[in-house]
Amino acid sequence: MTLLAARLDEEWAAPPSTFGAGGAEPYAAALRNNDNVLYLRRARPGSASEASPIDAGRWSADADDTDQRLLDGVTGPVLDIGCGPGRMVRAAMGRGLPALGIDVSATAVRMAADAGLTVLQGSVFDPMPREGAWAAALLVDGNIGIGGDASALLTRCAELLAPGGALLVELSHDAARDESYLGMIEDSAGGRSAVFPWAEIGIHALRDRAGAAGLVVAQDWRLDGRWFARLLRA
Ligand SMILES: C[S@@+](CC[C@H](N)C(=O)[O-])C[C@H]1O[C@@H](n2cnc3c(N)ncnc32)[C@H](O)[C@@H]1O
């Protein structure tokens, strides 16, 4: 066994954290330093873990046209779950909508607050302002993975929505993807976060899970190589 493999084995066994937190804090560092590339390393039971690049530059950029499309037709308060430095909060506020970003990352929340955005540090699973009264909640850029249990997250989101409110979710490119796993964020120098539970689901798994979470899939669309769905409270 190589030294890296032995060290990784030890790290996989550590208590789980949240996306990119702990260890060398590569997520917070990437936000602060405007690094564009990080890697998501995922545990592969029984075989070596593998790391794939993720576009970290997107988190600190403005919402693009595809992101903006998510807010079309939204007329009430918007909750961006796992908002990072707040590009979707900025987009919603720019449309004159009341908006709140929630994120566990102190660095992301500080950056968003310094930019004049309305944000709160905490977990989506904690008690929240306007429980049951959000017109829209967002899970973009992989955030359906938060907590590593998509069904639990969808159920929590249904509780947050107003009657008639919409949950806007970005999905995997792969319609059949349905995976929960332990991951780590890694920077290009090999600095790694602590392990965190994460999930990736496509449209089929979303449809399978929506009903039990109290939601119905009202629409899904592909744009610019990305796949989205709009769910309503059942
Ligand atoms: C992939 S990043 C996406 C950032 C942002 N949505 C964007 O698109 O720019 C995931 C974010 O989810 C946050 N997060 C992880 N677990 C969370 C939780 N339980 N509650 C709220 N935010 C969480 C992380 O801190 C991180 O900022």
The ligand as an ORCA input file, in Angstrom:
! r2SCAN-3c Opt
* xyz 0 1
  C     -21.198     22.660     -4.324
  S     -21.148     24.022     -3.195
  C     -22.330     25.046     -4.071
  C     -22.237     26.539     -3.795
  C     -23.334     27.404     -4.390
  N     -24.641     26.785     -4.354
  C     -23.068     27.815     -5.815
  O     -23.702     27.238     -6.713
  O     -22.254     28.689     -6.024
  C     -22.065     23.306     -1.822
  C     -22.409     24.278     -0.698
  O     -23.313     23.638      0.215
  C     -22.954     24.034      1.533
  N     -23.524     23.069      2.496
  C     -23.098     21.805      2.767
  N     -23.881     21.227      3.701
  C     -24.841     22.137      4.029
  C     -25.950     22.135      4.920
  N     -26.246     21.063      5.682
  N     -26.729     23.236      4.997
  C     -26.440     24.336      4.229
  N     -25.398     24.403      3.371
  C     -24.608     23.320      3.266
  C     -21.447     24.059      1.482
  O     -20.870     24.769      2.555
  C     -21.198     24.699      0.122
  O     -21.145     26.100      0.197
*
